[in-house]
Amino acid sequence: AQSVTQLGSHVSVSEGALVLLRCNYSSSVPPYLFWYVQYPNQGLQLLLKYTSAATLVKGINGFEAEFKKSETSFHLTKPSAHMSDAAEYFCAVSDKTSYDKVIFGPGTSLSVIP
Amino acid sequence: EAGVAQSPRYKIIEKRQSVAFWCNPISGHATLYWYQQILGQGPKLLIQFQNNGVVDDSQLPKDRFSAERLKGVDSTLKIQPAKLEDSAVYLCASSLWRSDTYNEQFFGPGTRLTVL
């Protein structure tokens, strides 16, 4: 069975500092991996996805993530945090056997301190 | 292009009452999903429709939850009777459908349900 863990339910960074949100997955087959962002009172928006092409994936708003099979990780990074990045971030997994069955992690709330 | 629409945005009811949520997907999207997002958790799939047929409802509590998608477009999710633990945000999402690739899901703003 697939699963996702996100280390740290809450992360605080200073404006301009590096953002690092951690995600580890479990999957018995090659996974598809995703990061979604959820702003207050809004639905989820896809930030980026890994679907077995390049292991370093670039997304919207300056975010990127690197797929590391040996570590079963897919951490999300952004070099310089902006106040507008404050939101809830969800890592998610699916795979080729069931593309649409997306399993979400518990989420990490990102706060950006001025 | 209009996004996924949901109504109402907020609903407060007492336990044992019934409630219904409505979702209008993006035009042309064959697949529609309902998720339950409990505070502090990630979304959990309740039911997936392909056009007007159910693809997966394995996590839908069928003794109290029901959903339909008439004519393969709009969908309603109903809870009857509601329990305290049903307090959550109910998210609707839609996607195109191709069998050989991942289909990006587009989410609506959700309906926040509070059961007192």
Boltz contact constraints between the chains, C-beta under 6 A:
constraints:
  - contact:
      token1: [A, 32]
      token2: [B, 102]
      max_distance: 6.0
  - contact:
      token1: [A, 42]
      token2: [B, 109]
      max_distance: 6.0
  - contact:
      token1: [A, 43]
      token2: [B, 91]
      max_distance: 6.0
  - contact:
      token1: [A, 43]
      token2: [B, 107]
      max_distance: 6.0
  - contact:
      token1: [A, 43]
      token2: [B, 108]
      max_distance: 6.0
  - contact:
      token1: [A, 43]
      token2: [B, 109]
      max_distance: 6.0
  - contact:
      token1: [A, 43]
      token2: [B, 110]
      max_distance: 6.0
  - contact:
      token1: [A, 44]
      token2: [B, 107]
      max_distance: 6.0
  - contact:
      token1: [A, 46]
      token2: [B, 104]
      max_distance: 6.0
  - contact:
      token1: [A, 51]
      token2: [B, 102]
      max_distance: 6.0
  - contact:
      token1: [A, 90]
      token2: [B, 42]
      max_distance: 6.0
  - contact:
      token1: [A, 99]
      token2: [B, 102]
      max_distance: 6.0
  - contact:
      token1: [A, 104]
      token2: [B, 42]
      max_distance: 6.0
  - contact:
      token1: [A, 104]
      token2: [B, 43]
      max_distance: 6.0
  - contact:
      token1: [A, 105]
      token2: [B, 42]
      max_distance: 6.0
  - contact:
      token1: [A, 106]
      token2: [B, 41]
      max_distance: 6.0
  - contact:
      token1: [A, 106]
      token2: [B, 42]
      max_distance: 6.0
  - contact:
      token1: [A, 107]
      token2: [B, 42]
      max_distance: 6.0
